[in-house]
Amino acid sequence: MVVTVRFEELNTADLLAGGFDKVILPIGSCESHGDHLPFGIDAMIAHDLSLAVAARVPRTLVLPPVWYGMSLHYRHQPMEVSVTNDTNVAVYRDLLESVIHWGFSKILVINGHDGNIPCIEIAAQDVKIRHPSVGLAVLGAWWTAGLAMLPQDLWTHHGGYGHGGEAECSVAMAVVPHLVDPSRARGSVDRKDPWVKEIWNYEELTDSGATGLATAATREKGERFKAVLVDHLVGFLERKDREGWMIPKEPA
């Protein structure tokens, strides 16, 4: 019998029979991405990436996605359903502690939402200090990682960036094509300083729920984006297994 990698579909007997030694936690959010993408796309993408990676790395378990994140800065448009930063940190910390309690010491978090980045970093650092022998890694911004891995001339506008923009909409078309309609997209381009982080609420950046040029998105771009990310994460997990999930020390 083939054992699923999806935790919510397993029972105790199948979990124990599966011999899992690694776990992936996908985290997302629920807020407007414009009229062309679903509210939950951040969690959907993080979960899809997690399942694709686990399908290629033996003994890897995927937890259900955390659908809610810190999205209060997206409150300008119907509608976000959010938790606070404090709640978000506590939830991530509790989830990591739970899987560690059950013997997992190889953990990867895949995040799909910008507002979760400081929260998961705080929670993960707290947990690592408490459990120094646990291997813990976080892909904090899949969009930044993938855009850096792909050629810039793949993108029509603004380097592919945007909230619900060309890159994210393309990946969404590869993950949940039935929920995507780029013809309904409206977006704008924000001009932020490249070195000084400006703290914003989303109404400062756009009058819709999106930025970037989603009308330039294609499923082919999204499949290419997903493939390069999954390949990298598979290679990362395989390398960490060889290294024992600690960062190797090399002479200076």
Secondary structure in CASP SS format (residue, H / E / C, confidence):
PFRMAT SS
TARGET T0000
AUTHOR 0000-0000-0000
METHOD secondary structure of the structure
MODEL  1
M C 1.00
V C 1.00
V C 1.00
T C 1.00
V C 1.00
R E 1.00
F H 1.00
E H 1.00
E H 1.00
L C 1.00
N C 1.00
T H 1.00
A H 1.00
D H 1.00
L H 1.00
L H 1.00
A H 1.00
G H 1.00
G C 1.00
F C 1.00
D C 1.00
K E 1.00
V E 1.00
I E 1.00
L E 1.00
P E 1.00
I E 1.00
G C 1.00
S C 1.00
C E 1.00
E C 1.00
S C 1.00
H C 1.00
G C 1.00
D C 1.00
H C 1.00
L C 1.00
P C 1.00
F C 1.00
G C 1.00
I H 1.00
D H 1.00
A H 1.00
M H 1.00
I H 1.00
A H 1.00
H H 1.00
D H 1.00
L H 1.00
S H 1.00
L H 1.00
A H 1.00
V H 1.00
A H 1.00
A C 1.00
R C 1.00
V C 1.00
P C 1.00
R C 1.00
T E 1.00
L E 1.00
V E 1.00
L C 1.00
P C 1.00
P C 1.00
V E 1.00
W C 1.00
Y C 1.00
G C 1.00
M C 1.00
S C 1.00
L H 1.00
H H 1.00
Y H 1.00
R C 1.00
H C 1.00
Q C 1.00
P C 1.00
M C 1.00
E C 1.00
V E 1.00
S C 1.00
V C 1.00
T C 1.00
N H 1.00
D H 1.00
T H 1.00
N H 1.00
V H 1.00
A H 1.00
V H 1.00
Y H 1.00
R H 1.00
D H 1.00
L H 1.00
L H 1.00
E H 1.00
S H 1.00
V H 1.00
I H 1.00
H H 1.00
W C 1.00
G C 1.00
F C 1.00
S C 1.00
K E 1.00
I E 1.00
L E 1.00
V E 1.00
I E 1.00
N E 1.00
G C 1.00
H C 1.00
D H 1.00
G H 1.00
N H 1.00
I H 1.00
P H 1.00
C H 1.00
I H 1.00
E H 1.00
I H 1.00
A H 1.00
A H 1.00
Q H 1.00
D H 1.00
V H 1.00
K H 1.00
I H 1.00
R H 1.00
H C 1.00
P C 1.00
S C 1.00
V C 1.00
G E 1.00
L E 1.00
A E 1.00
V E 1.00
L E 1.00
G C 1.00
A C 1.00
W H 1.00
W H 1.00
T H 1.00
A H 1.00
G H 1.00
L H 1.00
A H 1.00
M H 1.00
L C 1.00
P C 1.00
Q H 1.00
D H 1.00
L H 1.00
W C 1.00
T C 1.00
H C 1.00
H H 1.00
G H 1.00
G H 1.00
Y C 1.00
G C 1.00
H C 1.00
G C 1.00
G C 1.00
E H 1.00
A H 1.00
E H 1.00
C H 1.00
S H 1.00
V H 1.00
A H 1.00
M H 1.00
A H 1.00
V H 1.00
V C 1.00
P H 1.00
H H 1.00
L H 1.00
V C 1.00
D C 1.00
P H 1.00
S H 1.00
R H 1.00
A C 1.00
R C 1.00
G C 1.00
S C 1.00
V C 1.00
D C 1.00
R C 1.00
K C 1.00
D C 1.00
P C 1.00
W C 1.00
V C 1.00
K C 1.00
E C 1.00
I C 1.00
W C 1.00
N C 1.00
Y H 1.00
E H 1.00
E H 1.00
L C 1.00
T C 1.00
D C 1.00
S C 1.00
G C 1.00
A C 1.00
T C 1.00
G C 1.00
L C 1.00
A H 1.00
T H 1.00
A H 1.00
A C 1.00
T C 1.00
R H 1.00
E H 1.00
K H 1.00
G H 1.00
E H 1.00
R H 1.00
F H 1.00
K H 1.00
A H 1.00
V H 1.00
L H 1.00
V H 1.00
D H 1.00
H H 1.00
L H 1.00
V H 1.00
G H 1.00
F H 1.00
L H 1.00
E H 1.00
R H 1.00
K H 1.00
D H 1.00
R H 1.00
E H 1.00
G C 1.00
W C 1.00
M C 1.00
I C 1.00
P C 1.00
K C 1.00
E C 1.00
P C 1.00
A C 1.00
END
